[in-house]
Amino acid sequence: MITITLLCNLGMSTGMLVDKMIDSAKAQGIEADIEAMAFDHADARLEKTDILLFGPQIRHLLPKFKTKYEGKIPVIGAISASDYGLMNGEKVLKETLAQLEASKQ
């Protein structure tokens, strides 16, 4: 099971992207727990997160979270504005899973 957490201001618009990512994971037979939430409510979930993604609207918080969770969360990154705007959950999932695989080598 891969745990992916997407952070944004309120967790609402990012929730739509999560739905697309879940659909893509299911179609590929990937067992994944994917959830979106507000960045200020994420600490408990981050203890079990494999991939942490930031919505474009809060990407400025990325350095703060990298400092805090580097070495604990294998992949920490930002969702591109274009993939976010297009709600391209399949591409976001594919790219981040590739990063997770690369982090294991």
N, C-alpha and C positions, 0 to 999 in steps of 0.2 A: 504494500500500500504506500503510495506516494502522497504526501500532504503538501498542498499548495495553498498559500495564503496571499490574497490580493488586498492591498491596503489603498484606501482613498479617504477623502474627507468624511463621508458619511456611510460608505459601503453600499450605496444605492445603485448608481449608474454602473459601477463595477460589477454589481450582481448580475447584470445582463450579460457581461462578458463571461462570468463564471458559468452561466447556463450553457453558453456556446462551448466552453472548454469541457464541461461535463459531457455534453453530447459527443464531442470529438473523442474524448477518452473512452466512452462506452463503445463507440463505433470501432475503436481500435483494440478493444479488449483490455484496456489499461485500467487497473484498479487504482482510483485516485479519490482522495478527499480534498475537494476544492471549495474554498469559502472566501467571501469578500467581507471586509469589515472596516470600520473607521480605524485609522491609525492609532488613536488614543485608547482603544479598547482591545488591542491585539496581544498584549504581553503573555497571557496564559496560553494562547494558541501557539505562539512562536516557539515555545519549548519543544514542540513536536513537529515543527515545520521543516520540510526539505527544500522548498522553493518559496522565496518571499519576493513578491512583485509589487511595485508601486505604480499607481495610476499616474498619468502625466501631471495632474493637478497638484500632486504632492511630491514630485520627484526631488524637490529641494531638500526633503528629509532623508534621502537615501544615504548621504555620508554619515549622519547621526546613527542610523540603524546598522550600517556596515560596521562602524566602530564597536557598537554594542554586541552585535551578533556574529561577527566574523569568526570563523572557526566552529561555530555552533550550528549555523544554517549553511548548507553547502552552496546554494545559489541565491544571491541577493541582487536584484536588478530592477529596472524600470521598464514598463510597457511602452513601446513606441506610440507616439501620438497618433500615427496613421493606423496602426493595428487597433488601437483603442477606439478611435473614431469609427472605424469600419466594423468594430466588434468581431474581429477576426480571431475567434477563440482557437480555431484549429492551428493557425500559425503561431500564436502565443504559446500554446501547449507544446507544439513540435520544437520550437526554439529552446524553450526552457528545459524540456526533457533532454535535449542534446547537451545543454550546459551541465545538467545534473550528471549525465553519463561521463562527460569530460572531467568533471570534478572528482570522479572516482578513480581516475587513472593517474 
